[in-house]
Amino acid sequence: MTLCATSLSELGSVALSHLEEVEDVKRQTGISSSLLDAWVYLFLENKKFDIAETVSKIHRRHAMEFGELATLTFTEHMREALRSGIIQEIGTDRLGRATFFVTSKRETTDSKLKEEERLLFDIALCMGTRLRADNNRCQMVMLINQEGANILKGDLSSLATRVAKFYPGGVDKMYLCKMGRMMAAMAKPIFKRLPPIMSERLVIVDDSDIKKGYLLELFDEDVLPVTFGGKKRLRQQGALVQYAE
């Protein structure tokens, strides 16, 4: 796919109408490439098109990447978490957005290790929202397997807050699957307390939705895992070790 003159065209006419503001933000942040227009627009939209606030948010994102991610030490627990399949890239959705599969029950309950897993998710988010030749949107989606996980004990709320803070609009959808009716009912009040940029992007997908082929409308069957109605076999232990390294 050929990269377009301005990646705003990937987001539609509304985004294109804000090209002037996007250019203003780029001038103030030292961004020259029009291929990053969509990435800039996501920050601008999040800040309700306030130029100064958008510039500040982009500077905070830059400081986070260079202050935290560029200097992190990859620990054995982080490798083990990746080997376990806590998060892995499985392909793209039908709109070409990078798709990551998350297995919530593999998240640690050890408060001392949660920060290391948070850094893993930051790495995945940076990878998923980067500019790609086949994805000028700089967006990704997450398929989250909640089977066997307790949403009240997990880190979904902190993940959503982190996404809103540093990756606004970058994670376009988070599909929460196999949650169970009781957990879904308990989760809804939690979702309402999240920033709108995230609460509006959380989608609960129950087993009946999966059986009806809802996810197949969004993902090719070769991308969608078998247990979610597709044909994809997720990475086995050996491949996960390779992925972690």
Secondary structure as UniProt FT lines:
FT   HELIX           7..10
FT   HELIX           13..16
FT   TURN            17..18
FT   HELIX           19..29
FT   HELIX           34..36
FT   HELIX           37..46
FT   TURN            47..49
FT   HELIX           51..64
FT   HELIX           65..69
FT   TURN            70..71
FT   HELIX           76..83
FT   TURN            84..85
FT   STRAND          87..92
FT   TURN            94..95
FT   STRAND          98..103
FT   HELIX           104..106
FT   HELIX           111..128
FT   TURN            133..134
FT   TURN            136..137
FT   STRAND          140..145
FT   TURN            147..148
FT   TURN            151..153
FT   HELIX           156..166
FT   TURN            168..170
FT   STRAND          171..177
FT   HELIX           181..192
FT   HELIX           196..199
FT   TURN            200..201
FT   STRAND          202..205
FT   HELIX           207..211
FT   TURN            212..214
FT   HELIX           215..217
FT   TURN            221..223
FT   HELIX           226..228
FT   HELIX           237..244
//
